[in-house]
């Protein structure tokens, strides 16, 4: 059982006013943590490896420019190579380099063609550079592209985007886990951001 | 050979609506007759086995179960904090900003049911988060939820202050944060794993 990661990231200690607030939604607190555990301490790594989970996590929060990026970078950097040729530290370095051309402002993207089309917003359709793809490998590179899509322009998501993952070797179940991972971090980074501001205002 | 996505025959709704939309998956849901004990635990509510969305998500049962229990406490724990209608408003706002027509339909309907202010809810759907809102509390919840939804985040002390000025305590403000944050989770799943279908005629 990991210590409460949101408390750690916000800097909440037992007995704080913010601790008292969080304890009034005990199931939300416990299950935000259980969600983290399900994704990062899973007993089933057959569809998504630990290295893939941690690389995607760091990428998602780094793109969000969340202060939680440091935490997830450490998780990634500590991960050994396992079955792949590259270890977490090398991946973290490669992602740091890639970040410069990947960070933008969201959400953007297109609505289904119709009256909402006037609200379409253009933006970066990021794909990994050859340099990043050669370090990450094709399967992880596809997941990093999908992570960028989900993070910044979720309304652009498409069947073709999922097919690209399947073609890169992801299983249907692996795509579900990958999607939960990126989407959970969209939640967690916002809870941390919001509670950090609230903490400063207490 | 890799698997293929599903490409269902469908005419996708093109506007935000409070009507009852459906949703079809782009990936194969887990077969109902192969669900194990762990899958049933992940589904939490047995009735969800009839939903393609939940039977797709149940392919990873542990995260689905934890997510559902997080969701239920954020939105349905009524011991103090933010009124239910405004929790639904935070969910609708995040969905409007991200562009999740399906999520917005469900939670705008709930917001209307709980608040009896269908016109204000519809103004959010039609005009977006900048549409005029007569109620200062609604304005503060919409602004805070929209700021949290943007990337990078734009939520700041001014949003906390506006919520306080509207009469909300710290638990209610934490509820706004969690409601909007949770829909940044839900929107991404709904938008990327399938698509909405028109209201049943």
Interface residues (C-beta under 8 A of the other chain):
Chain A: X17 X18 X21 X22 X24 X25 X26 X27 X28 X30 X31 X32 X34 X35 X37 X38 X39 X42 X47 X63 X64 X65 X66 X105 X106 X107 X109 X111 X112 X113 X114 X115 X116 X119 X149 X150 X151 X152 X154 X155 X157 X159 X161 X162 X163 X166 X167 X169 X171 X172 X173 X175 X176 X177 X179 X180 X182 X183 X184 X186 X187 X188 X189 X190 X191 X193 X194 X195 X197 X198 X200 X201 X202
Chain B: X2 X3 X4 X5 X6 X7 X12 X13 X14 X15 X16 X26 X27 X28 X56 X57 X59 X60 X62 X63 X64 X65 X66 X67 X69 X70 X72 X73 X74 X77 X79 X80 X81 X97 X98 X99 X100 X101 X128 X148 X149 X150 X151 X152 X153 X155 X156 X157 X159 X160 X161 X164 X170 X171 X173 X174 X175 X176 X177 X178 X180 X181 X182 X184 X185 X186 X187 X188 X189 X191 X192 X193
